[in-house]
Amino acid sequence: AGCVHQNHVLRVRTHSAVLLPDYLAAYMQTAPARGHFQRRAKTTTGLFTINATDVNELPVPVPPLATQREIAALWRKAREEAERLLVVAEAEQRRGLAETESQIVGA
């Protein structure tokens, strides 16, 4: 749900005794990882793509598993808070629109 992708999807599997999937997902949201993919992206029609080689060649710092778990938990918590704030902002926006409409109707 809420996911839009081109005609192909790359799946990455990690050896979880060394690299936790949640940690990798969090790392892929950082500036260094995004920069790697932006530098590697190719386009012919304005739609940027990367390939499996680009993903495989992403340099990933690999801290101890306990540290990876902590980072992944922080990232998950930040995403949950961002989602919560988005819901609040959308509710406030709807409330503001409803107030504006009632003022216009009442005028």
Backbone as a chain_set.jsonl record, in Angstrom:
{"seq": "AGCVHQNHVLRVRTHSAVLLPDYLAAYMQTAPARGHFQRRAKTTTGLFTINATDVNELPVPVPPLATQREIAALWRKAREEAERLLVVAEAEQRRGLAETESQIVGA", "coords": {"N": [[0.843, -1.198, 0.0], [0.541, 2.209, -0.808], [2.894, 2.244, -2.191], [4.747, 2.953, -4.999], [6.172, 1.84, -7.922], [8.535, 1.305, -10.582], [8.738, -0.845, -13.462], [10.258, -2.857, -12.391], [11.583, -4.376, -9.451], [14.043, -4.335, -7.0], [15.245, -6.759, -4.849], [16.787, -7.094, -1.758], [18.749, -9.232, 0.069], [20.062, -9.938, 3.202], [22.799, -11.305, 5.074], [21.826, -12.155, 7.994], [23.291, -12.63, 10.304], [25.348, -10.974, 10.167], [24.592, -8.535, 8.975], [21.834, -6.691, 9.653], [18.572, -6.604, 8.256], [16.769, -4.451, 8.892], [18.509, -2.513, 9.829], [20.038, -2.056, 7.515], [18.022, -1.029, 5.86], [17.487, 1.343, 7.241], [20.003, 2.583, 7.023], [20.075, 2.995, 4.281], [18.568, 5.242, 3.976], [20.13, 7.377, 4.553], [22.247, 10.271, 3.931], [24.829, 9.582, 2.727], [24.229, 7.052, 1.509], [22.035, 7.667, -0.139], [23.291, 9.514, -1.789], [25.107, 7.845, -3.107], [23.345, 6.317, -4.699], [22.145, 8.345, -6.197], [24.321, 9.275, -7.665], [24.787, 7.039, -9.218], [22.474, 6.641, -10.645], [20.725, 6.244, -13.7], [19.317, 7.583, -16.704], [17.056, 7.667, -19.449], [14.709, 8.603, -20.281], [13.967, 10.478, -18.478], [13.135, 9.148, -16.275], [14.586, 7.876, -13.558], [16.825, 5.174, -12.955], [18.283, 2.404, -11.186], [20.556, -0.359, -10.934], [21.097, -3.857, -10.068], [23.843, -4.14, -9.64], [24.569, -1.558, -8.85], [23.288, -1.449, -6.38], [24.558, -3.579, -5.035], [27.116, -2.544, -4.846], [26.987, -0.557, -2.974], [28.612, 1.039, -0.4], [28.544, -0.054, 2.866], [28.625, 0.728, 6.22], [29.364, -1.523, 8.805], [28.472, -1.972, 11.833], [28.705, -3.581, 15.123], [26.214, -6.145, 15.815], [24.499, -5.474, 17.976], [24.621, -2.692, 17.999], [23.597, -2.195, 15.477], [20.973, -3.054, 15.902], [20.106, -1.116, 17.751], [20.277, 1.236, 16.203], [18.459, 0.61, 14.157], [16.12, 0.427, 15.688], [15.876, 3.074, 16.605], [15.48, 4.361, 14.149], [13.072, 3.169, 13.337], [11.398, 4.113, 15.373], [11.536, 6.872, 14.857], [10.331, 6.967, 12.327], [7.74, 6.101, 13.008], [6.958, 8.223, 14.663], [7.034, 10.307, 12.81], [4.969, 9.489, 11.102], [2.824, 9.672, 12.917], [2.826, 12.449, 13.41], [2.199, 13.359, 10.858], [-0.437, 12.438, 10.566], [-1.65, 13.986, 12.563], [-1.164, 16.571, 11.536], [-2.611, 16.456, 9.138], [-5.201, 16.154, 10.159], [-5.482, 18.585, 11.512], [-5.355, 20.304, 9.334], [-7.676, 19.559, 7.93], [-9.546, 20.324, 9.857], [-9.096, 23.077, 9.924], [-9.872, 23.768, 7.303], [-12.563, 23.116, 7.433], [-13.449, 24.993, 9.335], [-12.957, 27.365, 7.928], [-14.71, 27.041, 5.781], [-17.145, 27.075, 7.178], [-17.118, 29.706, 8.114], [-17.26, 31.097, 5.721], [-19.748, 30.301, 4.746], [-21.337, 31.256, 6.792], [-21.03, 33.972, 6.513]], "CA": [[0.0, 0.0, 0.0], [1.288, 3.456, -0.84], [4.189, 2.047, -2.852], [4.712, 3.046, -6.448], [7.481, 1.489, -8.455], [8.632, 1.084, -12.007], [8.407, -2.212, -13.85], [11.102, -3.838, -11.72], [11.871, -4.136, -8.046], [15.233, -5.06, -6.555], [15.138, -7.282, -3.493], [18.098, -7.268, -1.146], [18.772, -10.153, 1.205], [21.3, -9.815, 3.964], [23.155, -12.415, 5.965], [21.43, -11.47, 9.227], [24.288, -12.795, 11.368], [26.336, -9.919, 9.947], [23.939, -7.276, 8.602], [20.392, -6.776, 9.879], [17.794, -5.931, 7.211], [16.23, -3.166, 9.358], [19.624, -1.569, 9.874], [20.347, -1.695, 6.135], [16.948, -0.147, 5.394], [17.72, 2.65, 7.864], [21.202, 3.179, 6.427], [19.79, 3.411, 2.906], [17.905, 6.537, 4.016], [21.101, 8.398, 4.929], [22.823, 11.063, 2.84], [25.823, 8.844, 1.937], [23.599, 6.012, 0.695], [21.258, 8.337, -1.19], [24.258, 10.08, -2.722], [25.61, 6.727, -3.922], [22.348, 5.971, -5.713], [21.966, 9.488, -7.095], [25.459, 9.289, -8.59], [24.712, 5.869, -10.085], [21.208, 6.595, -11.392], [20.785, 6.482, -15.142], [18.016, 7.908, -17.277], [16.942, 7.921, -20.888], [13.414, 9.26, -20.508], [13.641, 11.295, -17.312], [12.828, 8.25, -15.175], [15.888, 7.393, -13.101], [16.872, 3.774, -12.548], [19.541, 1.816, -10.721], [20.528, -1.804, -11.176], [21.576, -4.69, -8.958], [25.256, -3.825, -9.402], [24.599, -0.318, -8.065], [22.902, -1.803, -5.01], [25.62, -4.41, -4.467], [28.329, -1.762, -4.631], [26.782, 0.445, -1.92], [29.45, 0.782, 0.78], [27.722, -0.027, 4.074], [29.35, 0.494, 7.47], [28.748, -2.65, 9.503], [28.814, -2.013, 13.255], [28.245, -4.81, 15.789], [24.769, -6.376, 15.724], [23.779, -4.728, 19.015], [24.54, -1.308, 17.533], [22.651, -2.207, 14.361], [19.626, -3.14, 16.483], [19.799, 0.195, 18.329], [20.046, 2.185, 15.098], [17.199, 0.223, 13.506], [15.024, 0.787, 16.598], [15.74, 4.534, 16.552], [14.918, 4.696, 12.849], [11.671, 2.749, 13.375], [10.701, 5.049, 16.257], [11.443, 8.149, 14.144], [9.323, 6.801, 11.28], [6.436, 6.057, 13.662], [6.655, 9.584, 15.098], [6.741, 11.072, 11.596], [3.618, 9.088, 10.695], [1.883, 10.257, 13.874], [2.764, 13.887, 13.155], [1.492, 13.547, 9.603], [-1.86, 12.258, 10.857], [-2.065, 15.181, 13.314], [-1.156, 17.715, 10.615], [-3.735, 16.297, 8.221], [-6.424, 16.427, 10.926], [-5.525, 20.034, 11.731], [-5.654, 20.931, 8.053], [-9.106, 19.34, 7.679], [-10.286, 21.151, 10.814], [-8.966, 24.459, 9.458], [-10.702, 23.929, 6.114], [-13.965, 23.098, 7.876], [-13.7, 26.291, 9.971], [-12.976, 28.364, 6.873], [-15.968, 26.846, 5.057], [-18.269, 27.541, 8.006], [-17.063, 31.164, 8.145], [-17.725, 31.596, 4.421], [-21.193, 30.049, 4.694], [-21.974, 32.12, 7.784], [-20.826, 35.398, 6.191]], "C": [[0.877, 1.247, 0.0], [2.634, 3.35, -1.529], [3.984, 2.111, -4.355], [6.104, 2.709, -6.948], [7.393, 1.283, -9.95], [8.356, -0.383, -12.299], [9.341, -3.266, -13.249], [11.387, -3.4, -10.284], [13.107, -4.953, -7.698], [15.02, -5.499, -5.114], [16.544, -7.531, -2.979], [17.934, -8.209, 0.044], [20.112, -9.986, 1.899], [21.563, -11.112, 4.719], [22.959, -11.838, 7.364], [22.36, -11.712, 10.41], [25.347, -11.699, 11.279], [25.677, -8.56, 9.752], [22.431, -7.43, 8.722], [19.628, -6.006, 8.798], [17.257, -4.563, 7.64], [17.32, -2.102, 9.453], [19.971, -1.111, 8.462], [19.286, -0.743, 5.585], [17.121, 1.259, 5.971], [18.923, 3.332, 7.226], [20.918, 3.702, 5.019], [19.042, 4.738, 2.835], [18.869, 7.682, 4.327], [21.651, 9.115, 3.696], [23.899, 10.29, 2.06], [25.208, 7.782, 1.018], [22.8, 6.641, -0.445], [22.182, 8.935, -2.244], [24.821, 9.012, -3.654], [24.63, 6.429, -5.052], [22.096, 7.119, -6.678], [23.1, 9.565, -8.109], [25.37, 8.156, -9.608], [23.472, 5.851, -10.982], [21.413, 6.964, -12.852], [19.384, 6.803, -15.642], [18.124, 8.037, -18.788], [15.667, 8.7, -21.175], [13.016, 10.172, -19.356], [13.261, 10.465, -16.101], [14.137, 7.594, -14.757], [15.795, 5.952, -12.631], [18.253, 3.441, -11.99], [19.441, 0.324, -10.991], [21.114, -2.547, -9.979], [23.035, -4.417, -8.643], [25.385, -2.575, -8.55], [24.255, -0.59, -6.605], [24.019, -2.595, -4.337], [26.872, -3.615, -4.126], [28.147, -0.624, -3.618], [27.705, 0.119, -0.751], [28.605, 0.971, 2.045], [28.609, -0.234, 5.295], [28.614, -0.589, 8.263], [29.219, -2.674, 10.953], [28.375, -3.344, 13.861], [26.714, -4.915, 15.745], [23.978, -5.586, 16.768], [23.602, -3.265, 18.594], [23.569, -1.215, 16.366], [21.215, -2.242, 14.875], [19.197, -1.792, 17.06], [19.472, 1.205, 17.243], [18.721, 1.881, 14.415], [16.007, 0.603, 14.385], [14.792, 2.295, 16.599], [15.082, 4.969, 15.257], [13.428, 4.352, 12.816], [10.844, 3.719, 14.226], [10.519, 6.406, 15.569], [10.387, 8.077, 13.038], [7.916, 6.79, 11.881], [6.016, 7.447, 14.11], [6.318, 10.476, 13.897], [5.337, 10.755, 11.089], [2.569, 9.708, 11.61], [1.71, 11.746, 13.618], [2.045, 14.202, 11.851], [-0.015, 13.423, 9.794], [-2.403, 13.488, 11.586], [-2.158, 16.383, 12.381], [-2.329, 17.644, 9.643], [-5.06, 16.587, 8.922], [-6.574, 17.925, 11.177], [-5.875, 20.765, 10.443], [-7.138, 20.772, 7.721], [-9.956, 20.219, 8.587], [-10.25, 22.615, 10.367], [-9.811, 24.719, 8.228], [-12.179, 23.975, 6.489], [-14.33, 24.424, 8.527], [-13.814, 27.392, 8.925], [-14.291, 28.267, 6.091], [-17.143, 27.357, 5.874], [-18.285, 29.059, 8.11], [-17.583, 31.752, 6.846], [-19.243, 31.452, 4.315], [-21.923, 30.995, 5.641], [-21.885, 33.601, 7.453], [-21.943, 35.985, 5.398]], "O": [[1.857, 1.316, 0.742], [3.437, 4.279, -1.456], [3.145, 1.401, -4.91], [7.097, 3.237, -6.448], [6.31, 1.11, -10.508], [7.796, -1.086, -11.459], [9.222, -4.448, -13.571], [11.421, -2.211, -9.967], [13.205, -6.126, -8.058], [14.656, -4.69, -4.261], [17.383, -8.104, -3.674], [17.085, -7.998, 0.91], [21.158, -9.903, 1.256], [20.654, -11.905, 4.963], [23.821, -11.116, 7.866], [22.22, -11.045, 11.435], [26.143, -11.517, 12.2], [26.139, -7.555, 10.291], [21.819, -8.204, 7.986], [19.996, -4.88, 8.463], [17.281, -3.617, 6.853], [17.072, -0.927, 9.187], [20.177, 0.08, 8.227], [19.617, 0.238, 4.92], [16.923, 2.25, 5.268], [18.874, 4.523, 6.921], [21.459, 4.731, 4.614], [18.894, 5.304, 1.752], [18.456, 8.841, 4.36], [21.533, 8.628, 2.572], [23.888, 10.334, 0.83], [25.631, 7.636, -0.129], [22.886, 6.192, -1.588], [21.897, 8.874, -3.44], [24.992, 9.251, -4.849], [25.024, 6.303, -6.212], [21.856, 6.885, -7.863], [22.872, 9.883, -9.276], [25.83, 8.304, -10.741], [23.434, 5.119, -11.971], [22.173, 7.874, -13.185], [18.39, 6.351, -15.073], [19.148, 8.46, -19.325], [15.564, 9.379, -22.196], [11.863, 10.592, -19.263], [13.081, 11.008, -15.012], [14.727, 6.837, -15.527], [14.82, 5.554, -11.993], [19.245, 4.108, -12.287], [18.354, -0.193, -11.249], [21.565, -1.938, -9.009], [23.426, -4.461, -7.477], [26.207, -2.525, -7.635], [24.867, -0.021, -5.702], [24.384, -2.311, -3.196], [27.608, -3.98, -3.209], [29.056, 0.184, -3.428], [27.6, -0.96, -0.168], [28.024, 2.036, 2.258], [29.279, -1.261, 5.401], [27.388, -0.565, 8.372], [30.224, -3.305, 11.278], [27.739, -4.15, 13.183], [26.014, -3.906, 15.649], [22.896, -5.082, 16.468], [22.542, -2.678, 18.814], [22.798, -0.26, 16.275], [20.345, -1.547, 14.351], [18.054, -1.373, 16.877], [18.496, 1.948, 17.354], [17.947, 2.793, 14.126], [14.986, 1.056, 13.87], [13.648, 2.749, 16.593], [14.221, 5.849, 15.261], [12.615, 5.138, 12.33], [9.734, 4.097, 13.851], [9.459, 7.02, 15.688], [9.632, 9.029, 12.841], [7.002, 7.4, 11.328], [4.852, 7.821, 13.961], [5.412, 11.307, 13.975], [4.6, 11.658, 10.692], [1.547, 10.211, 11.142], [0.588, 12.253, 13.609], [1.351, 15.215, 11.758], [-0.782, 14.215, 9.246], [-3.487, 13.976, 11.265], [-3.133, 17.133, 12.434], [-2.967, 18.658, 9.358], [-5.948, 17.203, 8.332], [-7.673, 18.468, 11.067], [-6.619, 21.746, 10.47], [-7.786, 21.724, 7.285], [-10.956, 20.79, 8.153], [-11.265, 23.308, 10.428], [-10.412, 25.787, 8.112], [-12.948, 24.764, 5.941], [-15.424, 24.936, 8.292], [-14.681, 28.259, 9.031], [-14.909, 29.285, 5.778], [-18.043, 28.0, 5.332], [-19.361, 29.652, 8.189], [-18.264, 32.777, 6.851], [-19.933, 32.361, 3.855], [-23.008, 31.48, 5.322], [-22.595, 34.409, 8.053], [-21.905, 37.167, 5.058]]}, "num_chains": 1, "name": "protein.A"}
